[in-house]
Amino acid sequence: MNEGFRLLPEQASTMAGQVDMLYYFLIVVSIFFATLIYSLIYLFAVRYRRRSEDDVPKEIKGLLKLEIAWSIIPLILVMVVFVWGATLYFDSYTPPANAHEIYVVGKQWMWHIQHPSGQREINELHVPVGEPIKLTMATEDVIHSFYIPAFRIKKDVVPGRYSTMWFEATKPGEYHLFCAEYCGTKHSQMIGKVVVMEQADYQNWLSGGSAGESLDVIGEKKFKQFACHTCHKDKSDGRGPSLVGVFGESVRLQDGSSVIVDEDYIRESILTPNARMAEGYKPVMPTFKGQISEVGLLQITAYIKSLSNNGSK
């Protein structure tokens, strides 16, 4: 959080410079054409003004080359902006495969952050420099928006589904964190900070805090607390499908279609289990809507993901 006036926030992520370059390009193009158009309007108004009542202007025939030029040039500029913006959009919302995953839950009026190793934070996010970070986000109540100006990233967190975003910090320091979507009377107080640390300092922070149990261990306990293990066994002989190795894979549904097992599908299967039933199983699973919080859902999801990463527990 650097002091002093800045026209734009400090660039502190791998994506920030690219976003700013596109912004500067749009500004330059806008200023150029605004200046050109207003200059020509003034020039033509003065030079070709009617000088007397008897002054009759000569007929000017159209010029095909000019018509083509002022159609093709804007088209090229628009396509450059479109391709540049679309490429930047997909790059900024497609996390690398090796990204370190952190879970975020927004609620009126704070950010609850969980690290896979067990650390929990409120309105603070500690991350290492030079490492891609993927955020999986949910909300307990209304729409929020996770915004870090120095990283040039912002993503709405919408009720009923997960949102993901990623970044890679390039400079150690502390940076502002805001909610950029009006979410109630204390919206202006829903602020925090992102603390970017050197790798060694980050590891010391991880080991020095009261981490407690890891996220997947907590998720496993909740999995057993709600008796999920009685139907979803390690083998496929339970009343529900086995969850070992299923995350990230495609499963066939009752209607013949297929779906990738991701965070959203797991969440939907817990809250509305009959919405998209796996093929070969009866609709006997009850809904857990109102019984498991968004934090709990993320913990159970982390446990199911660990079954694919480490095998059965």
TORLO-242876 format. One record per residue (C-alpha): residue in three letters; z, y, x; chain. Coordinates in steps of 0.1 Angstrom, whole numbers, plus 5000, padded with zeros to 4 digits. Each point is the difference from the previous one (the first is absolute). Layout:
REM TORLO-242876
bake:pz:py:px:doba
ALA:Z:Y:X:A
...
END
This chain:
REM TORLO-242876
bake:pz:py:px:doba
MET:5000:5000:5000:A
ASN:4987:5027:5023:A
GLU:5010:5036:4995:A
GLY:4977:5030:4998:A
PHE:4971:5009:4978:A
ARG:4970:4976:4999:A
LEU:4968:5003:4980:A
LEU:5000:4962:4997:A
PRO:5028:4975:5007:A
GLU:5002:4984:5034:A
GLN:4976:4970:5006:A
ALA:5023:4970:5006:A
SER:4979:4970:4989:A
THR:4968:4983:5010:A
MET:4985:5011:4966:A
ALA:5011:5036:5001:A
GLY:4973:5013:5024:A
GLN:4972:4983:4979:A
VAL:5013:5015:4968:A
ASP:5001:5035:5015:A
MET:4965:4997:5015:A
LEU:4986:4993:4965:A
TYR:5021:5029:4986:A
TYR:4987:5024:5027:A
PHE:4964:4988:4993:A
LEU:5003:5008:4963:A
ILE:5015:5034:5008:A
VAL:4972:5009:5024:A
VAL:4973:4988:4976:A
SER:5016:5019:4971:A
ILE:5004:5032:5020:A
PHE:4964:4998:5014:A
PHE:4984:4996:4966:A
ALA:5022:5025:4983:A
THR:4991:5026:5026:A
LEU:4963:4991:4999:A
ILE:4998:5002:4962:A
TYR:5019:5033:4997:A
SER:4980:5015:5028:A
LEU:4967:4991:4984:A
ILE:5012:5013:4966:A
TYR:5008:5033:5016:A
LEU:4968:5001:5020:A
PHE:4978:4992:4970:A
ALA:5018:5024:4978:A
VAL:4994:5029:5024:A
ARG:4966:4992:5013:A
TYR:4983:4989:4967:A
ARG:5018:5024:4977:A
ARG:4979:5018:4974:A
ARG:4993:5035:5014:A
SER:4985:5017:4970:A
GLU:4992:4995:4963:A
ASP:4963:4993:5009:A
ASP:5008:4975:5027:A
VAL:4987:4966:4991:A
PRO:5008:4972:5024:A
LYS:4973:4978:5013:A
GLU:4999:4964:4988:A
ILE:5013:4976:5026:A
LYS:4987:4964:4998:A
GLY:5023:4971:5008:A
LEU:5001:4985:5034:A
LEU:5002:4962:5000:A
LYS:5014:4997:5035:A
LEU:5028:5024:4992:A
GLU:5009:4980:4968:A
ILE:5001:4968:5019:A
ALA:5021:5015:5028:A
TRP:5027:5013:4978:A
SER:5002:4967:4982:A
ILE:5000:4977:5030:A
ILE:5024:5020:5022:A
PRO:5029:5000:4975:A
LEU:4993:4963:4992:A
ILE:5004:4992:5037:A
LEU:5032:5020:5003:A
VAL:5014:4984:4968:A
MET:4992:4965:5013:A
VAL:5016:5007:5034:A
VAL:5032:5011:4982:A
PHE:4999:4970:4977:A
VAL:4995:4974:5028:A
TRP:5025:5017:5023:A
GLY:5026:5003:4972:A
ALA:4995:4965:4987:A
THR:5002:4985:5035:A
LEU:5032:5019:5006:A
TYR:5014:4989:4967:A
PHE:4995:4963:5006:A
ASP:5013:5003:5035:A
SER:5031:5017:4989:A
TYR:5008:4975:4972:A
THR:4991:4968:5017:A
PRO:5029:4990:5023:A
PRO:4994:4980:5032:A
ALA:5009:4963:4998:A
ASN:5027:5004:5026:A
ALA:5017:5030:4982:A
HIS:5039:4999:4998:A
GLU:5009:4999:4964:A
ILE:5028:5021:4984:A
TYR:5009:5002:4963:A
VAL:5006:5032:4981:A
VAL:5014:5005:4965:A
GLY:5000:5035:4985:A
LYS:5025:5009:4973:A
GLN:5013:5033:4986:A
TRP:5006:5016:5024:A
MET:4999:4981:5033:A
TRP:4980:4976:5022:A
HIS:5016:4966:5006:A
ILE:4985:4984:5031:A
GLN:5004:4964:5011:A
HIS:4991:4985:5034:A
PRO:4991:4963:5003:A
SER:5029:4995:5024:A
GLY:5025:5012:4975:A
GLN:5005:5037:5007:A
ARG:5001:5023:4970:A
GLU:4995:5037:4999:A
ILE:5003:5028:4975:A
ASN:4975:5029:5004:A
GLU:4994:4990:5036:A
LEU:4974:4978:5016:A
HIS:5003:4989:5036:A
VAL:4968:4987:5016:A
PRO:4988:4994:5036:A
VAL:4973:5021:5016:A
GLY:4965:4984:5005:A
GLU:5005:4971:4975:A
PRO:4982:4998:4967:A
ILE:5024:5001:4971:A
LYS:4992:4987:4965:A
LEU:5020:5013:4970:A
THR:5002:4979:4969:A
MET:5014:5024:4973:A
ALA:5013:4997:4964:A
THR:5019:5023:4976:A
GLU:5030:4993:4978:A
ASP:4992:5027:4975:A
VAL:4972:5026:5000:A
ILE:4970:5009:5022:A
HIS:5009:5011:5035:A
SER:4978:5008:5029:A
PHE:5008:4991:5037:A
TYR:4988:5029:5021:A
ILE:5003:5006:5038:A
PRO:4981:5032:5008:A
ALA:5000:4995:5038:A
PHE:4983:4966:4996:A
ARG:4975:5013:4973:A
ILE:5009:4971:4977:A
LYS:5010:5001:4963:A
LYS:5001:4972:4974:A
ASP:5011:5000:4964:A
VAL:5027:4974:4991:A
VAL:4992:4990:4965:A
PRO:5023:4980:4976:A
GLY:4990:4964:4993:A
ARG:4982:4993:5033:A
TYR:5002:5002:5038:A
SER:4983:5026:5021:A
THR:4993:4996:5037:A
MET:4992:5024:5028:A
TRP:5001:4999:5038:A
PHE:5003:5023:5030:A
GLU:5004:4999:5037:A
ALA:5022:5027:5015:A
THR:4989:5015:5033:A
LYS:5029:5023:5009:A
PRO:5037:4994:5000:A
GLY:5020:5025:4979:A
GLU:5011:5007:4965:A
TYR:4976:5008:4972:A
HIS:5004:5011:4964:A
LEU:4998:4975:4972:A
PHE:4993:5013:4965:A
CYS:4995:4988:4964:A
ALA:4967:5018:4991:A
GLU:5000:4991:4963:A
TYR:5023:5018:4975:A
CYS:5026:4974:4990:A
GLY:5027:5018:4982:A
THR:5026:5028:5003:A
LYS:5010:4991:5036:A
HIS:4965:4994:5013:A
SER:5003:5028:5026:A
GLN:5030:4982:5015:A
MET:4982:4967:5005:A
ILE:4993:5006:5036:A
GLY:5007:4981:5032:A
LYS:4988:4995:5035:A
VAL:4980:4976:5021:A
VAL:5015:4993:5034:A
VAL:4974:4988:5026:A
MET:5016:4984:5030:A
GLU:4989:4985:5033:A
GLN:4998:4962:4999:A
ALA:5031:4995:5020:A
ASP:5020:5025:4979:A
TYR:4987:4984:4968:A
GLN:5012:4965:5012:A
ASN:5034:5015:5008:A
TRP:5001:5016:4966:A
LEU:4992:4966:4984:A
SER:5026:4981:5019:A
GLY:5027:5028:4998:A
GLY:5001:5004:4963:A
SER:5018:4979:4974:A
ALA:4969:4981:4990:A
GLY:5016:4971:4982:A
GLU:4977:4973:4987:A
SER:4963:5003:5003:A
LEU:4979:5008:4970:A
ASP:4986:4965:4995:A
VAL:5035:4984:5003:A
ILE:5012:5024:4972:A
GLY:4969:4991:4980:A
GLU:5007:4963:5004:A
LYS:5035:5004:4986:A
LYS:4987:5019:4970:A
PHE:4973:4973:4996:A
LYS:5028:4974:4997:A
GLN:5023:5024:4980:A
PHE:4974:5001:4972:A
ALA:4994:4962:5003:A
CYS:4964:5005:5010:A
HIS:5002:4971:5025:A
THR:5006:4975:4972:A
CYS:4964:5004:4988:A
HIS:4982:5013:5031:A
LYS:5008:4971:5024:A
ASP:4987:4995:5035:A
LYS:4976:4974:4986:A
SER:4976:5003:4971:A
ASP:5021:4977:4977:A
GLY:5020:5028:4983:A
ARG:4995:5016:4967:A
GLY:4986:5030:5019:A
PRO:4976:5001:5029:A
SER:5013:4997:5036:A
LEU:5002:5033:5018:A
VAL:4998:4987:5035:A
GLY:4970:5014:5018:A
VAL:4986:5016:4968:A
PHE:5003:5037:5009:A
GLY:4966:5014:5009:A
GLU:4982:4970:4986:A
SER:4978:4997:4969:A
VAL:5013:4981:4970:A
ARG:4982:4988:4969:A
LEU:5011:5012:4966:A
GLN:5001:4984:4966:A
ASP:4969:5020:4989:A
GLY:4980:4987:5029:A
SER:5001:5032:5021:A
SER:5017:5004:5033:A
VAL:5024:5025:5015:A
ILE:5014:5008:5034:A
VAL:5038:4996:5002:A
ASP:5011:5034:5012:A
GLU:5030:5022:4994:A
ASP:4986:5012:4966:A
TYR:4994:4965:4988:A
ILE:5035:4988:5009:A
ARG:5015:5030:4983:A
GLU:4979:4994:4969:A
SER:5009:4963:5000:A
ILE:5037:5008:5000:A
LEU:5000:5026:4973:A
THR:4972:4988:4978:A
PRO:4995:4963:5010:A
ASN:4976:4991:4972:A
ALA:4975:5028:5009:A
ARG:4981:4979:5026:A
MET:5011:4964:5000:A
ALA:4992:4977:5028:A
GLU:4977:4971:4990:A
GLY:5018:4968:4991:A
TYR:5034:5014:4991:A
LYS:5015:5007:4966:A
PRO:5013:5035:4990:A
VAL:5037:4991:5003:A
MET:5011:5028:5024:A
PRO:5022:5027:4984:A
THR:4995:5036:5008:A
PHE:5025:5017:5024:A
LYS:4991:5035:4988:A
GLY:5032:5021:5000:A
GLN:5019:4974:5020:A
ILE:4986:5007:5035:A
SER:4996:5035:5014:A
GLU:4970:5012:5020:A
VAL:5021:4995:5032:A
GLY:5007:4964:4990:A
LEU:4964:4994:4992:A
LEU:4990:5011:5035:A
GLN:5027:4978:5015:A
ILE:4987:4969:4982:A
THR:4965:5010:5010:A
ALA:5010:5001:5036:A
TYR:5015:4965:4997:A
ILE:4968:4986:4984:A
LYS:4980:5016:5028:A
SER:5023:4984:5026:A
LEU:4991:4966:4985:A
SER:4964:5006:5011:A
ASN:5010:5014:5034:A
ASN:5026:4975:5010:A
GLY:4996:4970:4977:A
SER:5025:4986:4977:A
LYS:5037:5009:5003:A
END
